[in-house]
Amino acid sequence: YNCSKLALTSLPSGLTSIGIYAFYSCTGLTSIIFKGTPTTIANNAFYSCTNLLTIYVPWSEGEVSGSPWGATKATIHYSIKHNVTTTADNYVSFFGSPKPRYFCIEKPNGEVLRYQGTLPVSIDGVGYTDYWIQDSYFDEDSGEIYEGMFTPSFRFTNVGTFYFWGETEDGTITSYEIYDVK
């Protein structure tokens, strides 16, 4: 409530509900990532969050009613969990406009890793074989041109839920993917 310095928040998977005016007038809030699916979100939970532009949710459109829950400028991005195994190659695309500056991973233990430029040779729990960067990308489905795209190829070495996202210099989230590894 009235948090002008809160810029990005990640809401935990165990969250069951968000009450009315819970984030009222959090004017610094630009992005929200839901890690789970709450059963209820009050219609005005994000009322007067004038800079909230992106909300990433791991459920299908219409599964939780009332969106955008008072955040009139926000775009809701639906990202269903990918159920994968440790033996499969998985491609994660990070794109956006403006081009993402950081590639971020949250591991099952809650540790957040943020990379800029080249990825390290090894990330505990995640292996990868290749990645490529594209200066621009035309999305035929939406008809939009994105300024940049970064696509690493991963093979998970640990089980658990991994969260991936692209982030700009100012903290804006440009893409969001969830992998539930069995």
Secondary structure, DSSP 8 states (H G I E B T S, - for coil): ---TT--EEEE-TT--EE-TTTTTT-TT--EEEESS--SEE-TTTTTT-TT--EEEESS-TTSSTTTTTT-TT-EEEE---EEE-TTS-EE--EEESS--SEEEEE-TTS-EEEE-SS--S-BTTEEEEEEEEES-EEETTTTEEESEEEEEEEEESS-EEEEEEEE-TTS-EEEEEEEEE-
